[in-house]
Amino acid sequence: MAIILSEASHVYSKDAIVFATFGTRSRGSATYNYIRKMANNQFTNYTIKWAYTSKKIREYKKEQSFGQTLQTLEAEGYHRVFVQPLFIFPAYEYLLLLEDAKKFSKKFSSMKIYLSTPLIHDDLDMKAVLDVVSKFFSSEGLNIIVAHGTKEKLGNFKDIYLNLANYIDNNYDNAVLVTIDGQPGMDILTKRLSHKTYNKALFIPFMFTAGNHIEEDINSNSSVIKSTVKKYIKNLSILNITYNDSTYYMGLGLNRGIVDIFIKKLKKTIESGN
């Protein structure tokens, strides 16, 4: 859904967009440069800010938290702030963001905060995202979708990954989900490997940025996931992409179709505030 802004539309003189993300210290920074370029081209009428939810990343890169960013925008006289989380699921980080948005909405009377949703917020989102990701599946072997997973025992965060695993298992006979932490872990993967023979395996990062986790937990010789798969399949590869003449593991944030979903969500949120 495209939003067309004209002189006739009601655009405040002080509107801002905030992209809220965990952050990264690895080569995944290229992902953020890519998103910045896309956003700057799409939202020319808005001031665009970034907020980082990881304390370590903020200290390392001298960046602002979500709350600090909101306070800065309020002090600079912005009337409306549209927030797009660059999270995959509505899990722990998103819930903290939601709490901050509610807190500062009450605190600031002159500035309204509109919070959009993460990449996969419902079943329709899940289908849309897998439709995009599946375009990069190898047709010659097993596609192993690699997600962070979670160690979080509170709430139903583990169910998020189990639901994703079940969706993939039920809709794609050549793909399976594996999580680095928590459930389902490698359970579905090992079951699939023991029941069917594959000549090749393609690891597909299901992470916003695919840096150290892929290098250490998938590509290294000490990787349990890699060593397990190699018992059954000798030909292994990791999905990558070339951006600005450099090659990167292809995380979701470097997938044009996924970025388009984030932008569509943000435009819908902006429309709701007009």
C-alpha positions in Angstrom: 0.0 0.0 0.0 1.6 3.2 -1.1 1.2 6.5 0.7 1.2 9.5 -1.5 2.0 12.7 0.3 1.0 16.0 -1.4 0.5 19.6 -0.4 -3.2 18.7 0.1 -2.4 16.0 2.6 -2.1 16.8 6.3 1.6 16.5 7.0 2.9 18.0 10.2 6.0 20.1 10.0 7.7 18.1 12.7 7.2 14.4 12.1 9.8 11.8 12.7 10.4 8.1 12.0 12.4 6.0 14.5 13.8 2.6 13.4 14.3 0.6 16.6 16.7 -2.3 16.5 19.0 -4.4 18.7 22.1 -3.4 16.8 25.3 -5.1 15.8 29.1 -4.8 16.1 29.8 -7.1 13.2 29.8 -6.8 9.4 26.0 -6.8 9.8 26.3 -3.0 9.9 25.9 -3.1 6.1 22.4 -4.2 6.7 21.6 -0.9 8.5 23.2 1.1 5.7 21.0 -0.7 3.3 17.8 0.0 5.3 18.9 3.7 5.7 19.2 4.1 2.0 15.8 2.5 1.4 14.1 4.6 4.1 15.7 7.8 3.0 14.3 7.2 -0.5 10.9 6.3 0.7 10.3 8.8 3.4 11.6 12.1 2.2 9.1 14.2 4.3 10.3 12.8 7.6 13.2 13.1 9.9 14.6 9.6 10.4 16.3 8.5 13.6 17.6 5.2 14.9 17.4 3.7 18.4 19.3 0.7 19.8 17.9 -1.6 22.4 21.2 -3.3 23.2 23.1 -1.6 26.0 26.4 -3.1 24.8 25.8 -1.8 21.3 24.9 1.7 22.6 28.0 1.9 24.7 30.2 0.5 21.9 28.8 2.8 19.2 27.8 5.8 21.4 24.2 5.5 20.2 20.9 6.4 21.9 18.3 4.1 23.5 14.7 4.2 22.4 13.7 6.4 25.4 16.6 8.8 24.8 15.6 9.1 21.2 12.1 9.9 22.1 13.2 12.5 24.7 15.4 14.2 22.1 12.6 14.4 19.5 10.2 15.8 22.1 12.8 18.4 23.1 13.2 19.4 19.4 9.5 20.0 19.0 8.3 17.0 17.0 4.6 16.4 17.0 4.4 12.8 15.9 6.8 9.9 15.9 6.3 6.7 13.9 8.3 3.8 15.2 9.2 0.8 13.2 10.8 -2.1 15.2 13.3 -4.1 13.1 12.6 -7.2 15.2 11.4 -10.5 13.7 8.9 -11.4 16.4 6.9 -9.7 19.1 9.1 -11.2 21.8 11.0 -9.7 24.8 12.7 -6.8 23.0 9.4 -5.7 21.4 7.5 -5.9 24.7 10.1 -3.6 26.3 9.7 -1.2 23.4 5.9 -1.3 23.8 6.3 -0.4 27.5 8.6 2.6 26.7 6.2 3.8 24.0 3.3 3.7 26.5 5.3 5.4 29.2 6.5 8.3 27.0 3.1 8.7 25.4 1.8 9.5 28.9 4.7 11.7 29.7 4.6 13.9 26.5 1.4 15.8 25.9 2.7 17.5 22.8 4.0 14.5 20.9 2.1 11.4 19.8 3.9 8.0 19.4 2.7 5.4 16.9 4.3 2.0 17.3 4.3 -0.4 14.3 4.6 -4.2 14.5 7.6 -6.5 14.1 8.1 -8.5 10.9 6.0 -11.5 12.0 3.1 -10.4 14.2 0.4 -12.8 13.0 -0.1 -15.8 10.7 -0.6 -13.6 7.7 2.8 -12.0 8.3 4.4 -15.5 8.7 3.0 -16.5 5.3 4.2 -13.3 3.6 7.7 -13.6 5.1 8.1 -17.3 4.1 6.8 -16.5 0.6 9.7 -14.1 0.3 12.3 -16.3 1.9 11.3 -19.4 -0.1 12.2 -17.6 -3.3 15.8 -18.2 -2.3 15.4 -21.9 -1.5 17.6 -24.4 -3.4 15.6 -26.8 -5.5 18.3 -29.4 -5.3 18.6 -30.2 -1.6 17.5 -29.4 2.0 17.1 -25.7 3.0 18.0 -25.3 6.6 16.5 -22.1 8.0 18.6 -20.9 10.9 17.0 -18.7 13.7 18.3 -17.3 16.9 15.7 -19.0 19.1 15.4 -18.0 22.7 16.6 -19.1 26.1 13.8 -16.9 27.7 11.6 -19.1 29.9 9.1 -16.4 30.7 6.0 -15.9 28.6 5.3 -17.9 25.4 8.4 -16.8 23.4 9.5 -20.4 22.7 6.1 -21.0 21.2 6.9 -18.4 18.5 9.7 -20.6 17.2 7.7 -23.8 17.5 4.9 -22.2 15.5 7.4 -21.1 12.8 8.9 -24.6 12.7 5.5 -26.2 12.3 4.5 -23.8 9.6 7.7 -24.5 7.6 7.4 -28.3 8.2 3.7 -28.3 7.0 4.2 -26.1 3.9 7.7 -26.9 2.5 8.9 -30.5 2.0 12.5 -29.2 1.3 12.9 -26.9 4.2 13.3 -27.1 8.0 13.9 -24.7 10.9 16.8 -25.0 13.3 17.3 -22.7 16.3 20.6 -21.9 17.9 19.0 -21.5 21.4 15.9 -23.1 22.8 13.2 -25.2 21.0 13.0 -26.7 18.5 16.8 -26.7 18.4 17.9 -29.5 16.0 15.1 -31.9 16.8 13.2 -31.5 13.5 16.4 -31.3 11.5 17.8 -34.5 12.8 14.5 -36.3 12.3 14.4 -35.0 8.7 18.0 -36.1 8.0 17.4 -39.6 9.3 14.3 -40.1 7.2 15.4 -38.7 3.8 18.6 -38.5 1.8 19.8 -35.1 0.4 22.8 -34.3 -1.8 23.1 -30.7 -0.7 22.2 -28.4 2.2 21.7 -24.7 2.1 21.8 -22.7 5.3 19.4 -19.7 5.2 19.8 -17.1 8.0 16.5 -16.2 9.6 18.0 -13.3 11.5 17.8 -9.6 10.8 21.6 -9.4 10.6 23.6 -12.5 9.8 27.1 -12.0 11.3 28.8 -13.7 14.2 26.0 -16.2 14.9 26.2 -17.6 11.4 30.0 -17.5 11.4 30.4 -19.2 14.8 27.3 -21.3 15.1 27.0 -22.5 11.5 30.2 -22.0 9.6 32.9 -22.8 12.2 34.5 -26.2 12.6 33.2 -26.3 16.2 29.6 -25.9 15.1 27.4 -28.7 16.4 24.8 -27.9 13.8 27.3 -28.1 11.0 28.9 -31.3 12.2 25.5 -32.9 12.6 24.5 -32.1 9.1 27.8 -33.2 7.6 27.2 -36.7 8.9 24.4 -36.9 6.3 25.2 -34.3 3.7 28.7 -33.4 2.4 27.9 -30.4 0.2 27.0 -27.5 2.5 26.6 -23.8 1.7 25.3 -20.6 3.3 23.0 -18.2 1.4 24.9 -15.0 0.7 24.5 -11.8 -1.2 26.7 -9.1 -2.7 26.1 -5.6 -1.6 28.4 -2.6 -2.5 31.0 -5.0 -4.0 31.3 -7.0 -0.7 29.8 -10.5 0.0 27.7 -11.0 3.2 25.6 -13.8 4.6 22.1 -12.9 3.6 20.2 -12.0 6.7 16.6 -10.9 6.4 17.6 -7.2 6.5 19.5 -7.6 3.2 16.5 -9.2 1.5 14.7 -6.6 -0.5 11.4 -8.4 -0.2 11.7 -8.4 3.6 12.6 -4.8 3.8 9.6 -4.0 1.6 7.4 -5.7 4.3 8.9 -3.5 7.0 8.3 -0.4 4.9 4.8 -1.5 4.1 4.1 -1.9 7.9 5.6 1.6 8.6 3.5 3.2 5.9 0.3 1.6 7.3 1.2 3.0 10.7 1.8 6.4 9.2 -1.6 6.2 7.5 -3.2 5.4 10.8 -1.9 8.6 12.3 -3.1 10.9 9.5 
